[in-house]
Amino acid sequence: MSQTIRCPDCGHANPAGSTNCDRCNFPLTAVGSDRGAPASPGRGSPSASPGHEPSVASGPVARPPRPLRPRRPRPQPQATSIWLMVAVVVAAAVLVVAIKGFHNSNIAPIEGAKEDQQKRAAQLMAALAKDTTDAQAHIGLADLMFDTANWSDAIVHYRAALARDSSRASTLVDLGVCYYNLGASDAAENLFLLALTRDPHQPIALFNLGIVNERRGDNQAALKYLHQAIESSPPENLHQPIVEAMERIQKALGVQPGPLPEATSK
């Protein structure tokens, strides 16, 4: 029968002659085999004679003291410092990348913007980074988006400004133009009408309402708004577009253009 040595630490049966446990690496040199192996004679027992089986010690054979399991070596202070420095460097690098990504996301090039417009946008974005409720900065940024035909982005900033001060008639008009250019003419019309509740003589709102109604085919309503627009002292660059629109609509209605109302250009 094959002899084995049972590990006194984990109980695993190891082949005879093993010096360490195959499972837990416990040293087995001082351990007798489990079966068939002669027990070491106790002190003072008779010597074995030829042809005579040695007597087995009456008491249990004492096991050698269980050694302490080897512990994982603790990192030396120098190694700890090195790893700490590496961790700090990595964390700093991640932070720099995050900040740079945030910064770049806020100053991403505006489509269609010229260099001076892009610089102005960066200044306005920096102002908003300090105070997100800065209505004037929102309007300035929205105007840049408006001038570069980025209608959706302009809407975001016009709405942010109006959330702080909804009395701005001209901002309501600009917001309406953005919606109109995106094909939302009903939303645009509502904003132009809302602007007139803030300023009944807002010439650009009146002109835009004339255009909206002309495109809709309601020439009578369009002509009414255009008459009001030219009576409301429009800016100089708007006077001629109003006149041309009125002549166009009157021609569509089949009526002879009448004398224009007295108007004082701003």
C-alpha positions in Angstrom: 0.0 0.0 0.0 1.4 3.3 -0.9 2.4 5.5 2.0 1.3 9.1 2.3 2.0 12.0 4.6 -0.9 13.9 5.8 -0.3 17.6 6.2 -0.9 18.7 9.8 -1.9 22.1 8.6 -4.5 21.6 5.9 -5.0 17.8 6.1 -4.0 17.1 2.5 -2.5 13.6 1.9 0.9 14.0 0.2 3.0 11.2 -1.4 5.6 9.6 0.9 8.9 11.4 0.8 7.3 14.8 0.2 9.1 17.6 2.0 6.3 20.2 1.6 2.6 19.9 1.3 1.4 20.0 -2.3 -1.6 22.1 -1.3 -0.4 24.6 1.2 3.4 24.2 1.1 3.6 23.4 4.8 6.9 21.7 5.6 6.6 17.9 6.1 10.1 16.9 7.0 9.3 16.3 10.7 6.0 14.5 10.0 5.7 10.7 9.9 3.6 9.0 7.2 0.0 8.4 7.9 0.0 4.7 7.8 2.5 1.8 7.7 5.3 4.1 8.8 7.0 3.2 12.1 6.4 5.7 14.7 9.5 7.3 16.2 10.3 5.6 19.5 9.7 7.6 22.5 12.5 8.6 24.6 13.7 5.7 26.8 11.9 3.0 24.7 13.8 -0.2 23.9 15.8 -0.4 20.7 14.3 -2.4 17.9 15.8 -5.9 17.5 16.0 -8.0 14.3 12.7 -9.6 13.5 10.9 -7.7 16.1 8.4 -4.9 15.4 9.2 -1.8 17.3 6.8 -0.9 19.9 4.5 2.0 19.2 4.6 4.9 21.6 1.8 4.8 23.9 1.1 8.5 23.8 0.4 10.6 20.7 3.4 11.9 18.8 3.7 15.6 19.2 3.3 17.6 16.1 6.0 20.2 15.4 4.9 23.7 16.1 2.9 25.2 13.2 4.9 27.8 11.5 3.5 31.2 10.8 2.3 31.5 7.3 4.5 33.8 5.4 3.0 37.3 5.1 3.0 39.4 1.9 6.0 41.7 2.2 4.9 45.2 3.1 6.0 47.8 0.5 9.0 49.7 1.6 8.5 53.4 2.4 10.4 54.4 -0.8 8.1 52.2 -2.9 5.1 53.7 -1.3 6.3 57.2 -2.1 6.9 56.3 -5.7 3.5 54.8 -6.1 2.0 57.8 -4.4 3.8 60.1 -6.7 2.7 58.1 -9.7 -0.9 58.3 -8.5 -0.7 62.1 -8.1 0.8 62.5 -11.5 -1.9 60.4 -13.1 -4.7 62.2 -11.2 -3.2 65.6 -12.3 -3.1 64.4 -15.9 -6.7 63.3 -15.8 -7.7 66.6 -14.3 -5.9 68.6 -17.0 -7.5 66.6 -19.7 -10.9 67.1 -18.2 -10.4 70.8 -17.8 -9.0 71.1 -21.3 -12.0 69.1 -22.7 -14.4 71.3 -20.8 -12.6 74.4 -22.0 -12.5 73.2 -25.6 -16.2 72.3 -25.5 -17.0 75.8 -24.5 -14.9 77.5 -27.1 -15.6 75.2 -30.0 -15.5 77.0 -33.3 -18.8 78.5 -34.3 -19.8 77.4 -37.8 -19.5 80.3 -40.2 -17.9 82.7 -37.6 -15.1 84.9 -38.5 -12.0 85.2 -36.4 -13.2 88.3 -34.5 -16.6 86.7 -33.9 -14.9 83.6 -32.5 -12.8 85.7 -30.2 -15.9 87.6 -29.0 -17.7 84.3 -28.5 -14.9 83.1 -26.3 -15.1 86.2 -24.2 -18.8 85.8 -23.8 -18.5 82.1 -22.9 -15.9 83.0 -20.3 -18.4 85.5 -18.8 -21.1 82.9 -18.7 -18.7 80.4 -17.0 -18.4 82.9 -14.2 -22.2 83.8 -14.1 -24.6 81.6 -16.0 -27.4 84.1 -15.3 -25.7 87.0 -17.2 -28.5 87.9 -19.6 -26.4 90.4 -21.5 -23.8 87.7 -22.2 -26.5 85.3 -23.4 -27.8 87.9 -25.7 -24.4 88.8 -27.1 -23.7 85.1 -27.8 -27.1 84.6 -29.3 -26.6 87.6 -31.6 -23.3 86.0 -32.8 -25.2 82.7 -33.4 -27.9 84.7 -35.2 -25.5 86.5 -37.4 -23.8 83.2 -38.4 -27.2 81.5 -39.0 -26.8 79.0 -36.2 -30.5 79.3 -35.3 -30.8 76.5 -32.8 -27.9 77.7 -30.8 -29.2 81.2 -30.9 -32.5 80.1 -29.5 -30.9 78.5 -26.5 -29.2 81.8 -25.5 -32.1 84.0 -26.3 -34.4 81.9 -24.2 -31.8 82.0 -21.3 -31.8 85.8 -21.5 -35.5 86.0 -21.5 -35.7 83.7 -18.5 -34.0 86.5 -16.6 -35.9 89.4 -18.2 -38.9 88.7 -20.4 -39.6 92.4 -21.1 -37.0 92.6 -23.9 -39.1 93.1 -27.0 -36.3 93.1 -29.4 -35.0 89.8 -28.0 -38.5 88.3 -28.4 -38.4 89.4 -32.1 -35.0 87.9 -32.7 -36.1 84.7 -31.1 -39.1 84.6 -33.3 -36.9 85.1 -36.4 -34.8 82.1 -35.4 -38.0 79.9 -35.1 -39.2 81.2 -38.4 -36.0 80.3 -40.2 -36.3 76.8 -38.7 -39.7 76.5 -40.3 -41.8 77.1 -37.1 -43.8 80.0 -38.4 -46.6 79.7 -35.8 -44.1 79.9 -32.9 -42.5 82.8 -34.6 -45.8 84.6 -35.0 -46.6 84.1 -31.3 -43.3 85.6 -30.3 -43.8 88.7 -32.6 -47.2 89.2 -31.0 -45.7 88.8 -27.6 -43.1 91.5 -28.4 -46.0 93.9 -29.3 -47.4 93.4 -25.8 -44.1 94.8 -24.5 -43.8 97.5 -27.2 -46.9 98.1 -29.4 -44.8 100.1 -31.8 -42.0 97.7 -32.3 -41.4 98.2 -36.0 -39.5 95.0 -36.7 -42.2 92.9 -35.0 -44.8 94.6 -37.1 -42.9 94.1 -40.3 -42.3 90.4 -39.5 -46.0 89.8 -38.8 -46.7 91.4 -42.2 -44.3 88.9 -43.8 -45.7 85.9 -41.9 -49.2 86.8 -43.0 -48.1 87.4 -46.6 -46.5 83.9 -46.7 -49.7 82.5 -45.3 -51.7 84.1 -48.0 -53.6 86.6 -45.7 -52.7 89.7 -47.6 -55.2 92.0 -45.8 -53.7 91.2 -42.4 -50.2 91.5 -43.9 -50.9 95.0 -45.3 -52.4 96.1 -42.0 -49.2 95.2 -40.1 -47.0 96.7 -42.8 -48.9 100.0 -42.5 -48.4 100.0 -38.7 -44.7 99.2 -39.2 -44.1 102.2 -41.4 -46.0 104.4 -39.0 -43.8 103.2 -36.1 -40.6 105.0 -37.2 -38.7 102.0 -38.5 -34.9 102.0 -38.7 -33.6 103.4 -41.9 -32.5 100.0 -43.3 -36.0 98.7 -42.8 -37.9 101.5 -44.5 -37.3 100.3 -48.0 -38.2 96.6 -47.4 -41.5 97.7 -45.8 -42.3 99.8 -48.9 -41.5 97.0 -51.3 -43.6 94.5 -49.3 -46.6 96.8 -49.3 -46.3 97.4 -53.1 -46.0 93.7 -53.7 -49.1 92.9 -51.6 -51.2 95.7 -53.1 -50.3 94.3 -56.6 -51.4 90.8 -55.5 -54.6 92.3 -54.2 -55.2 94.2 -57.5 -55.4 97.6 -55.9 -53.6 100.7 -56.8 -50.9 101.6 -54.3 -52.0 104.5 -52.2 -49.9 107.2 -50.7 -47.6 105.9 -47.9 -48.3 107.0 -44.4 -46.0 109.7 -43.0 -43.0 108.0 -41.4 -40.0 109.2 -39.6 -37.0 106.9 -40.0 -35.0 106.2 -36.9 
